[in-house]
Amino acid sequence: MCKIIKSEFNMDTCCVEIRFADNKMLSIDCEAVEDVYDIGVFERSELDWLIYNNPLEYAYHVLNGSVRTYLKGNHEHRLMD
């Protein structure tokens, strides 16, 4: 796989977009992911935190099928300034 050079959440499309060094782009539809996993309000807020603060880790969990594992873990998030 090619090196990732940029990862960010696009509010206009509600997608996490990842750009690779070879100029290819991967776009993950966050709403579709939430629908597939049929998650509740608490889980949705956990994923939202991840989307805004660490979109690369979000993409990792989605692509590896480890979203449920992430949601079952204990997470300590820093408060945003």
N, CA and C of each residue as an Amber inpcrd file, in Angstrom:
protein
   243
   0.8410000  -1.1730000   0.0000000   0.0000000   0.0000000   0.0000000
   0.8870000   1.2380000   0.0000000   0.4200000   2.2830000  -0.6000000
   1.1580000   3.5290000  -0.7280000   1.0680000   4.3360000   0.5720000
   2.0140000   5.2260000   0.7710000   2.0780000   6.0540000   1.9620000
   0.9260000   7.0550000   1.9970000   0.3190000   7.2040000   3.1730000
  -0.7620000   8.1730000   3.3640000  -0.1300000   9.5330000   3.6390000
  -0.5800000  10.5450000   2.9030000  -0.0200000  11.8760000   3.1120000
  -1.0020000  12.8340000   3.7720000  -2.2990000  12.5200000   3.7400000
  -3.2820000  13.4210000   4.3280000  -4.5430000  12.6500000   4.6800000
  -5.1260000  12.9970000   5.8240000  -6.3740000  12.3840000   6.2530000
  -7.1990000  13.4600000   6.9490000  -8.4520000  13.6280000   6.5100000
  -9.2980000  14.6370000   7.1410000 -10.7730000  14.3200000   6.9360000
 -11.5930000  14.9290000   7.7780000 -13.0380000  14.7860000   7.6650000
 -13.5730000  15.9330000   6.8200000 -14.3700000  15.6040000   5.8150000
 -14.9830000  16.6000000   4.9420000 -16.4310000  16.7700000   5.3820000
 -16.7410000  17.9110000   5.9920000 -18.0980000  18.1640000   6.4900000
 -19.1350000  18.2380000   5.3760000 -18.7240000  18.6920000   4.2210000
 -19.6670000  18.8440000   3.1140000 -20.2070000  17.5060000   2.6270000
 -19.3690000  16.4860000   2.6410000 -19.7800000  15.1730000   2.1440000
 -20.0110000  14.1560000   3.2580000 -19.6670000  14.5270000   4.4950000
 -19.7530000  13.6370000   5.6580000 -18.9080000  12.3850000   5.4270000
 -17.7070000  12.6030000   4.9000000 -16.7980000  11.5010000   4.5970000
 -15.4140000  11.7750000   5.1740000 -14.7540000  10.7100000   5.5940000
 -13.3410000  10.8010000   5.9440000 -12.5820000  10.5300000   4.6520000
 -11.7360000  11.4680000   4.2770000 -10.9960000  11.3590000   3.0240000
  -9.5170000  11.1430000   3.3180000  -8.9430000  10.1600000   2.6550000
  -7.5360000   9.8340000   2.8260000  -6.8600000   9.9750000   1.4640000
  -5.7770000  10.7330000   1.4370000  -5.0190000  10.9140000   0.1950000
  -3.6740000  10.2110000   0.3310000  -3.3360000   9.4360000  -0.6960000
  -2.0940000   8.6730000  -0.7170000  -1.0310000   9.3990000  -1.5370000
   0.2120000   8.9980000  -1.3640000   1.3330000   9.6360000  -2.0530000
   1.2210000   9.5340000  -3.5720000   0.5500000   8.5130000  -4.0820000
   0.4010000   8.3540000  -5.5280000  -0.8230000   9.1040000  -6.0690000
  -1.3540000  10.0490000  -5.2780000  -2.5050000  10.8960000  -5.6180000
  -3.8310000  10.1640000  -5.6780000  -3.8930000   8.9150000  -5.2430000
  -5.1750000   8.2290000  -5.1290000  -5.8440000   8.6810000  -3.8480000
  -7.1800000   8.6190000  -3.8530000  -7.9320000   9.0630000  -2.6900000
  -8.9630000   8.0140000  -2.3080000  -9.1490000   7.8410000  -1.0210000
 -10.1540000   6.9480000  -0.4850000 -11.1210000   7.7900000   0.3240000
 -12.4140000   7.6100000   0.1080000 -13.4290000   8.3640000   0.8120000
 -14.3540000   7.3870000   1.5360000 -14.4910000   7.5490000   2.8440000
 -15.3400000   6.6700000   3.6570000 -16.5730000   7.4530000   4.0830000
 -17.7360000   6.9920000   3.6740000 -19.0060000   7.6230000   4.0290000
 -19.3400000   7.2790000   5.4820000 -19.2190000   8.2530000   6.3670000
 -19.3970000   8.0230000   7.8010000 -20.8330000   7.6340000   8.1580000
 -21.8170000   8.2170000   7.4850000 -23.2130000   7.8650000   7.7550000
 -23.4980000   6.4210000   7.3710000 -22.9260000   5.9620000   6.2780000
 -23.1170000   4.5730000   5.8610000 -22.5020000   3.6150000   6.8760000
 -21.3470000   3.9810000   7.4180000 -20.6980000   3.1390000   8.4380000
 -21.5900000   3.0390000   9.6630000 -22.1500000   4.1650000  10.0950000
 -23.0420000   4.1480000  11.2590000 -24.2710000   3.2990000  10.9960000
 -24.7890000   3.3320000   9.7970000 -25.9580000   2.5110000   9.4540000
 -25.6250000   1.0280000   9.4580000 -24.4580000   0.6670000   8.9640000
 -24.0500000  -0.7350000   8.9060000 -23.9230000  -1.3160000  10.3050000
 -23.3270000  -0.5460000  11.2240000 -23.0970000  -1.0520000  12.5740000
 -24.2890000  -0.8570000  13.4960000 -25.3110000  -0.1300000  13.0610000
 -26.5340000   0.0680000  13.8440000 -26.1890000   0.4530000  15.2830000
 -25.5310000   1.5730000  15.4310000 -25.0390000   1.9940000  16.7350000
 -25.9860000   2.9840000  17.4010000 -25.8560000   3.0950000  18.7170000
 -26.6870000   4.0030000  19.4910000 -26.0590000   5.3790000  19.6140000
 -26.6860000   6.2140000  20.4330000 -26.2450000   7.5980000  20.5910000
 -24.8570000   7.6760000  21.2060000 -24.5680000   6.8870000  22.2440000
 -23.2590000   6.9270000  22.8850000 -22.1690000   6.5000000  21.9070000
 -22.4090000   5.3920000  21.1990000 -21.4160000   4.9170000  20.2410000
 -21.2040000   5.9160000  19.1170000 -22.2860000   6.5590000  18.7000000
 -22.1860000   7.5620000  17.6360000 -21.3060000   8.7310000  18.0830000
 -21.4520000   9.1310000  19.3460000 -20.6240000  10.2340000  19.8440000
 -19.1550000   9.8160000  19.9310000 -18.8930000   8.5500000  20.2680000
 -17.5170000   8.0530000  20.2850000 -16.9110000   8.0950000  18.8830000
 -17.6800000   7.6590000  17.8930000 -17.1850000   7.6950000  16.5200000
 -17.0250000   9.1300000  16.0220000 -17.9500000  10.0000000  16.4190000
 -17.8400000  11.4070000  16.0220000 -16.5530000  12.0170000  16.5660000
 -16.2220000  11.7020000  17.8280000 -14.9810000  12.2210000  18.4010000
 -13.7960000  11.7540000  17.5620000 -13.8080000  10.4820000  17.2130000
 -12.7110000   9.9140000  16.4390000 -12.6300000  10.5460000  15.0470000
 -13.7760000  10.7480000  14.4220000 -13.8200000  11.3550000  13.0800000
 -13.1970000  12.7480000  13.0960000 -13.5490000  13.5620000  14.0690000
 -13.0580000  14.9380000  14.1140000 -11.6160000  15.0520000  14.6050000
 -11.2090000  14.1800000  15.5160000  -9.9100000  14.3130000  16.1530000
  -8.8290000  13.3890000  15.6180000  -9.2210000  12.2610000  15.0450000
  -8.2260000  11.3300000  14.5100000  -8.8420000  10.5510000  13.3390000
  -9.0730000  11.2230000  12.2120000  -9.7290000  10.5550000  11.0840000
  -8.9330000   9.3790000  10.5250000  -7.6270000   9.3890000  10.6880000
  -6.8190000   8.2680000  10.2030000  -7.1030000   7.0030000  11.0190000
  -7.2320000   7.1400000  12.3260000  -7.5700000   5.9830000  13.1640000
  -8.9810000   5.4960000  12.8580000  -9.8940000   6.4160000  12.6070000
 -11.2550000   6.0410000  12.2170000 -11.2120000   5.1870000  10.9560000
 -10.4770000   5.6420000   9.9600000 -10.3590000   4.8940000   8.7010000
  -9.7460000   3.5200000   8.9490000  -8.7420000   3.4520000   9.8200000
  -8.1140000   2.1710000  10.1540000  -9.1450000   1.1870000  10.6980000
  -9.9660000   1.6360000  11.6480000 -10.9590000   0.7410000  12.2520000
 -12.0290000   0.3240000  11.2430000 -12.4470000   1.2460000  10.4000000
 -13.4630000   0.9040000   9.3980000 -12.9130000  -0.1060000   8.4020000
 -11.7290000   0.1370000   7.8920000 -11.1530000  -0.7400000   6.8750000
 -10.7600000  -2.1060000   7.4200000 -10.4290000  -2.1810000   8.7020000
 -10.0500000  -3.4560000   9.3060000 -11.2230000  -4.1600000   9.9800000
 -12.4030000  -3.5550000   9.9360000 -13.5740000  -4.1720000  10.5490000
 -13.5150000  -4.2160000  12.0640000 -12.7910000  -3.2800000  12.6650000
 -12.6310000  -3.2930000  14.1160000 -13.3960000  -2.1600000  14.8090000
 -14.4510000  -1.6760000  14.1790000 -15.2460000  -0.5970000  14.7680000
 -15.8740000  -1.0590000  16.0810000 -16.4550000  -2.2470000  16.1110000
 -17.0630000  -2.7730000  17.3440000 -16.0210000  -2.9000000  18.4560000
 -14.8280000  -3.3700000  18.1240000 -13.7600000  -3.5080000  19.1100000
 -13.3990000  -2.1410000  19.6790000 -13.3050000  -1.1440000  18.8190000
 -13.0070000   0.2140000  19.2750000 -14.0990000   0.7140000  20.2160000
 -15.3550000   0.4820000  19.8490000 -16.4650000   0.9800000  20.6480000
 -16.5680000   0.2850000  22.0050000 -16.0660000  -0.9320000  22.1140000
 -16.1090000  -1.6590000  23.3890000 -15.0070000  -1.2340000  24.3380000
 -13.9670000  -0.5770000  23.8290000 -12.8240000  -0.1710000  24.6510000
 -13.1420000   1.0530000  25.4870000 -12.3030000   1.2810000  26.4820000
 -12.4100000   2.4930000  27.2910000 -11.6060000   3.5850000  26.6150000
 -12.2100000   4.7430000  26.4830000 -11.5530000   5.8470000  25.7960000
 -11.5130000   7.0510000  26.7120000 -10.3500000   7.6260000  26.8330000
 -10.1980000   8.8750000  27.5850000  -9.8330000   9.9510000  26.5850000
 -10.7660000  10.8390000  26.3460000 -10.5410000  11.9060000  25.3710000
 -10.2060000  13.1940000  26.0930000  -9.3120000  13.9470000  25.4900000
  -9.0040000  15.2570000  26.0190000 -10.1170000  16.2100000  25.6200000
 -10.4060000  17.1510000  26.4810000 -11.4070000  18.1580000  26.1590000
 -10.8400000  19.1050000  25.1230000 -11.6890000  19.5320000  24.2200000
 -11.2540000  20.4700000  23.2000000 -11.2220000  21.8730000  23.7810000
 -10.2060000  22.6450000  23.4460000 -10.0930000  24.0360000  23.9530000
 -11.0570000  24.9280000  23.2510000
